[in-house]
């Protein structure tokens, strides 16, 4: 299963990824944008925290050293299939994501 970086930005996504291979936040690797979602009138910080908490059971736990040797623990990478992320975004937009949870062993969203 591929790891996906899930984050919320108010800026240009491609520009945000421009220097990815030099940033521990991006796992010191080139990345590609697989999909983006548009939200209107949201609190970006709250939405990002909510989606990260939702997918926390699938969080990719990795530690990387930056170019200065400082250990970084990127928090926005998850081992979740893209269709499940799509489903979670749909639930988030409907306001019903709080009624569900992510089940990593089954790689699916379930009630609860």
C-alpha positions in Angstrom: 0.0 0.0 0.0 1.3 3.4 -0.9 1.7 6.1 1.7 -0.1 9.4 1.2 0.6 12.8 2.6 -2.6 14.3 3.8 -2.6 18.0 4.6 -4.5 21.2 4.1 -3.0 24.3 2.6 -4.4 27.6 1.5 -1.6 28.0 -1.1 -0.6 26.4 -4.3 -0.1 22.6 -3.8 2.5 22.2 -6.5 4.5 25.1 -5.1 4.3 23.6 -1.6 5.9 20.4 -3.0 8.5 22.2 -5.0 11.5 21.4 -2.8 10.2 18.1 -1.4 13.3 16.0 -2.0 15.2 18.3 0.5 12.5 18.4 3.2 12.0 15.8 5.9 8.3 16.7 5.9 8.1 15.2 2.5 10.3 12.2 3.5 13.3 13.7 1.6 11.9 12.3 -1.6 10.3 13.6 -4.8 6.6 13.4 -4.4 3.7 13.8 -6.9 0.3 15.2 -6.3 -2.2 12.4 -6.8 -5.3 14.4 -6.0 -6.6 17.6 -4.4 -9.9 18.5 -2.9 -11.5 21.9 -2.7 -13.2 23.1 0.5 -14.9 26.4 1.0 -15.2 28.4 4.2 -13.3 26.0 6.5 -10.9 26.3 9.3 -7.9 24.6 7.7 -6.2 23.8 11.0 -9.3 22.1 12.4 -10.0 20.2 9.2 -6.4 18.9 9.1 -6.4 17.9 12.7 -9.7 16.1 12.2 -8.6 14.1 9.2 -5.2 13.3 10.8 -7.0 12.0 14.0 -9.4 10.0 11.8 -6.5 8.2 10.0 -4.2 8.0 13.0 -4.4 4.2 13.2 -2.7 4.2 9.8 -0.1 6.8 10.5 3.3 6.1 9.0 5.7 6.2 11.9 9.1 7.3 10.6 12.0 9.4 11.9 14.3 11.3 9.5 17.3 13.5 10.1 17.2 16.8 8.3 20.4 18.3 6.8 21.5 19.6 10.2 21.0 16.2 11.9 17.8 17.2 13.7 15.4 14.3 13.9 12.1 15.0 12.3 8.9 13.0 12.8 6.7 13.8 9.8 3.0 13.6 11.0 1.1 13.9 7.7 1.9 10.5 6.1 -0.6 7.6 6.2 -0.8 4.1 4.8 -4.3 4.5 3.4 -5.6 3.6 -0.1 -6.6 6.6 -2.2 -10.3 5.5 -2.6 -10.6 5.5 1.2 -9.2 9.0 1.4 -11.8 10.0 -1.2 -14.5 8.5 1.0 -13.3 10.2 4.1 -13.2 13.6 2.3 -16.8 13.0 1.2 -17.9 12.2 4.8 -16.0 15.3 6.0 -17.8 17.5 3.5 -21.1 16.0 4.5 -20.3 16.6 8.2 -20.7 13.0 9.1 -17.1 11.8 9.5 -17.5 11.9 13.3 -19.8 8.9 13.0 -17.2 6.7 11.4 -13.7 5.4 12.1 -10.9 4.0 10.0 -10.1 0.3 10.4 -6.5 -0.2 9.1 -6.6 -4.0 9.2 -9.4 -4.0 6.7 -8.3 -0.7 5.0 -11.8 0.6 5.2 -14.1 3.1 6.9 -16.6 1.6 9.3 -19.4 3.0 11.5 -18.4 3.6 15.0 
